[in-house]
Amino acid sequence: MSSILQLFDASTRPAPPHLPAPPATADFTAYCQDLFGAMTRSDQRRWGTVYVRGLLDVPGRKTPTRISEHVLGHRAVQQLQQFLHQSPWDSGPVRRRIAERTNAVFRTEAWAVDEVVFAKNGDRTVGVARQYAPSQGRTVNCQLAYATSLVGSGGGVPVNWRLMLPGRWDRDEPLRRQAHVPDGEHCRPRWSYVLEALDEMTDEWLLEPQPVLADWRFDSDVEPLLKGLEARGHGYLVEVSPSTAVTLPRPNAASPAARGTVAELAEHLSRRGERTAIAWYDRTAERMRRSQFLSAPALLRTDGARHSAPRRRPQVRTPPGPEDPHPRAHPPRSRYLVTDWPYGRPAPRAHWLTNLPARRLHETIALAQLRALSGEGLRRLQDEFGLGDFEGRSFRGWHHHVTLASAALAFDALTRHAEEEWLSGQGG
């Protein structure tokens, strides 16, 4: 073990020749010891360290063969595959430590929820089906997942993951057994996966809640998600489709409530001249921006539809419903529609539903730009840290891989920050 760790320390990014060594905060060995401390076996901690080192350093595709050859100097494919696919270590504590370490160094301003598409060949890998991927606007043979990222001064770091199961995976028991899908995992609405991840972060990891950013333009029925966020006391800023159904303002008190869409409500506000010019600094583009915005209370139209948790199956964990499973006293917040309608454009650029304070609209708009940070973090996971290189088929293996990829990205972010602080202290 000691010789392996010496090899890891020697492979960290070297300092410029005219400066002393980087600070201990960027120490890879200490980082992995902290992340994997909850693992009960030393071989699990050892192979976790090997795998993350490979995700950081191996150029090109990051397979068990290439990782073991690059990090250890010889092939250890069977051991790495066993660690990923069969070893019964829990991803949750590792993800929690990634989040805690990230929060300890960076100022987190929001939690961003993003769909992640894993294109696949065949149909035997866990969660794979031909399904519509809203983020790509097309049907793909793929796995679909949701990543929840901490976004703020450290960029975007995904810390929690949920793999969605298509309906075909509920009906095919041999396929489920082959992929080792837990009994409690079944096809369910997308919002249920999101709420489950947030519940874990607040109730089990005890993280301080931040405003939730999400893109829900693919689904005109955003009510279950908003209802669940509100019941849990979360602030939110959710981008929605122009076709999302809302109740339009009444012409007079005696008029019946009129059905309409977000786009129609924005048009109504525009005709009344209720545009507000706002200038803000876009940190993702590093420049000032200016646009016009509309804001008004928004009441969603649900047409009597009921959104409740699925009926409990015998001996199966019931996924969360919109209602808070642990009721707490949350003061009600009003919902608002916020529309970005730039100067000179015939139609709005974006619509959001939010329960953040309407009097601080400029802060809400600046917060909306942070979703680009989570997208950039996920792009780096794909391009630099092997997110899409996992070749296993099992449910457990998938969760192990995405967790370790997040660990690699987080270490890179922490290292860059430590080096910037160090260079600043050196007068550089």
N, C-alpha and C positions, 0 to 999 in steps of 0.2 A: 504493500500500500504506500509506504513512504517514497519508494522510487517513482511510483506513478504520480504522486503529488508534486515531487520535485520537477518532473517533466512538465506538469501543468503550469507551475509557477514560471518556469523558464520560457513558456510559450506565450505569456501575456505580452501586450503591446509594449515594445521597448521605449524608454525615454529618449528624448533628443540627447545627443552626446555631451552637450555643454550644461546639462541640468542634472540634478540628483535624481534618485529613483522615485517613481510615483508613490503616492501615499498609500497607507495600509487599507484605506477604505475601498481600494480597487482590488484587494486580494481575492483571487478566485477560490483558493482552497478554503478560506474562512467563509466565503459566501456559500459554497456548497455544503460545508459542515452545518451551517445554520439552516439552510433550506431543507436538507435531508435528515435533520436531527431526529425527526419523529419516526423514521424508518427503523424497524426493530432489528434488522440484520446488517452486519457490516458489508456484506457483499452487495446488498441493495444500494447502500450509500456509495460504495465504490463504483458500481456501474452507472449510477445516476450521474456521478461526477464525470466519468468517461464520456457519457452520451452528451451532456451539456457542453463539454470541452469540444467535442466533435462538431456540434451544431454551430459553435462559435468559429471554429478554425478551418474545417474541411472546405475546400473550394468546390463549387459545383454541387452535384447531387450528394445528399448526406444519407447514405445507406449504412447499415451495420458493418458491412465489409469495409467501406471506405473510412468510416469513423474509427474502427478498431485498428486498421493499418496505420492511419495517420497519427492517432493518439498513442497507441501502445507499441507500434512498430511491428505488429503481427496480427493475423486474423483471429478474431474472437467472436465470430458471427453468432454462434449458438448461444453463448452467454448473454450477449446483448439482446438477442431476440427473446430469450427466456425472461430477461429483466423487463422488457417492454410488454410482452404478451401474457405471460403466466404469473409473474411475481405479484403477490397480492398486496402491494403497497397502495395506500390511499392517496389519490391526487389532491384531496381537499386541504390537508395541512400544508402541502408544498405551495399550493396556490395562495393560501392565507399568508404564508411567510413572504411570498413575492409581493403581495399587496402591502403588507406591513412595512417591508423594507423600502418599497417605492414611496409610500406615504411619509416615511421618516425622513426622506431626503428631499422630495419634491413637494410642491404645493399643488395638491389635487383640487381641481375646481369643478369637475363634473364626472359622472359615470356615463360612458357612451356605449350604446348597444348596437352591434353591427351584425348583419348576416354575412357568413363566410361560406363560399362555395368551394367544394373539393371535387373537381372533375375526376371521374373514374371510368375505367373500362370494366365490363362484366357487370354481374349483379349479385355477387356473393359477399362482398365486403359490407360490414355493418352499416346500415342506414342508406345504402345505395339504391336508387331508383331513378327512373326518368321522371323528373319533377320540375315544376316551374320555379326558377330562381329569380325572385323579384329584383335583386340587385343587378342582375345581368339582363333582365327583360326578356328571357327566353327559357325554353325547356332544355334541360341538360341532364345527362346521365351522371349523377353526382351524389355526394353527401351534402346536406345543408346543416349548418351549425350557427349558433349565436355566440358571439364573444362579447363580454363586458369588459371595457377598458377603463383604467384610470387615466384621465386626461388633465393636463395642466402644464406646469413649468417643465416637466420632464418629457413632454410630448404625449404619446399615447402608448400605454402598456396594457395589453390584454391580461387579465388576471383570473377570469372565470369563463368557463366554457359549457355549452350544452349542445349535444348532438340530437338533432330532430330525427324521429323515426317516421317514415311514410307508412300509410295504411297497410301496404303489403307485408310489412314486417310484424304486424299484429296477427296475421292469418297463417303464417308459415312457421309452424313450430320447429321443424327440422332446421330451417334456416336460422332461427333464433338460437337454437342450441349450438349450432356450428359456430356462431359468432359470439357465444357466451353473453347474450343479452340478459340483463337482470329481469326477474319477474315483474318488477315494478315499472319497467320502462315500456311505454306504449305510445302510439301515435296520439298526439293531442294538439290543441291550438298553439300557435306560435307565442301568443302573449303568455301562456302558461309557463313556457320555458324561461321567458324573460323574468317573470315574477319569482320563479323558483330560484334563479341565480341571485337576484337581489335579496331575497329572504336569507339565503345562505350568507351573503356578505354582511348583512346587518345583524341577524340573529345568532349566527354561529361564529363568524369572524369578528364581530363587534366593531366593524368599521363605522366611522362617522358618515352618515348618509350625505350624498352630494346630489345636486340636480341631475336628473336622468335625461340624456339626449338620445333620441331614437328617430329613425326614418320609417314611417308607417304609410308611405304613399301608395304601396301596393294593395292596401286593404282599406276600403272605405268605411269599414266598421272598426273604429278605433276605441269604441266605448269600453270593451272589457279591459284593455290595457290601461286606459286612463282611470277607470274605476278602481282597478287594483293598485295603481300607484297612489291614488288619493287615499284609499283605505289604509295604506301603510305610511302615510305622511310624507311621501316623496314630493319634492318639487320636480317639475318636468318641463321639457320643451320638445314636443313631438312634431316632426314634419309630416303633413298629411296631404292627401290628394285633393285637387280642386273639386272633385266630385263627392267628397265627404258630406253626408247629409247633416244639415243643421236647421234650426228654426229661425226664420227670417223675422226682422222687426215688424211689428204690427203698424199699419198706417195710422190707426187710432185705437183707443182702448176697447172699442166695441167690436173690432175686427177679429176674426178667428186667427189662431196661429197658422202661419203659412209655412209649408215645406219648401226647402230650398237646398242649395249647396254652398260650400265654402266659397266657391268662385262667385256665386250670386251675392253672397253677403259682402264680399270684398267690393264688388261692383256697386252695391247699394251705398257702402261707406264712401266710395270714391265720388259718387254723384253728389254727396252731401259736402264734399270738400274737406273731409276729415283725414287728410294726409299730413304726416308729421315728418319733417326733414331731420335726419339724425346723421351725425358724423361720428365715426369710431375708428379706433386703431385695430386693424386686423393683424393679430400676431402671427397667424399662419402664413400670410402673404407679406408681413412686415411692411405695411404701408397703411396710410389713412384711406378710409372708404367713406362714401356718402351716398345715401339713398333716401327714398321716401317710404314711410311705413304707415299702415293702417292698423288700428287696434280697437277691438270692441268685445264685450262679453259674448260668449258663444254657448249656446245650448244645443247639444247633439240630439239628432232624431234617431231613436232606436225602434220606433214603430212597434212598441210592445214586446220586442224580442227579449228573452231572458238569457242572461249569461251566468251560468253557475258552474261549479266544479263538476266534472264527470261523476257518474254514479260509482260508488266505491265497489271495487271488485274484491272478492274474498282474498285475504292475505296479500293484498297489493297496496302499495303506497299510493294514496290519492294525490295527484298533482294539485298545486294550489289553485284556488279559484280567485276571481277578482277580489272577493272579500278578504280582509286581513285575517289570517288564521290565528293571530295573536292580537286580539283587539286592544287598541290603545287610544287614548284621548287625543285625537288630531283635530285642531280647529279647522273648520271647512274653509277652503280657498275657492275663489271664483275662477272659472275658466275663461280664458280670453283667446280670441283669434288674433294672430299677428301676421300681417301680410307684407312682404317686401315687394314694393312696386317702384322700380327705378325710374328716374327721370327719362321721359321721352319714349318709354316702352308702352306698347298697346295693352299688355297683359302683365300680371304679377310674375315675379320670379320664383317665389316660394311662399308657402302658407304653413304656419305652425299653430298648434294648440298648446297652451301653457297655463299653468296656475301660478307662475312667478309674478311678483308685484307689477301691476300695470304702470305705476308711477316711476319705475326704474327700467323703462323700455330700452334705453341705450345699453344697459348692462345685459339685458336679455339678448339683444342682437349680437353683442360681442361674444356671449356664451354660445350662440348658435354656430359661430365660426370654429369652435373647438372640435366639432365632429370631424373636421378634416384631419385632426391630429390622430384620432383613433384609426382612420383609414390609412394614414401614413404608417402607423405602427404595424398594422396588418399587412401592408404591402412589403414592409421590411421583413416581417416574419416569413413571408412567402419567398422573397428574393434572396435574402441573406441567411436565414436561419432554418431552412428546410421544412417549413410548415407543411407543404404539400408533398413531401418526399416519403411519407410513411406508407409502407407497403403491406402492413398487416391487415387482418380482417376482423379482429375482435373488438368488442365494445371497450373493454378495459385497455387494450393496447392503444386505441385511438386517444382515449383520455390521457394516458401516460405521455404519449408523444406530444400532444398540443400543450400539455402542462410544462414539459421540459423545453419546448420551443419558446414559451413565454418566459421561462427562467433565463434562457440565453439572451433574449432581447432585453430583459430587465437588467441583467448584468452589464450588457453593453451600454445601456443608458446610464447606469450608476457609475461605470468606469469613465465614460465621457464627462460626466458631471464632476467626478473627482479630479480628473485631469485639468478641466477648465478652472476649477477652484485652485488647484495647485499652481497652474501657470499664472493665474491672476495674482497669487501670493508671491510669485517669483518676479512680478513686474512685467510678465509677458502678456 
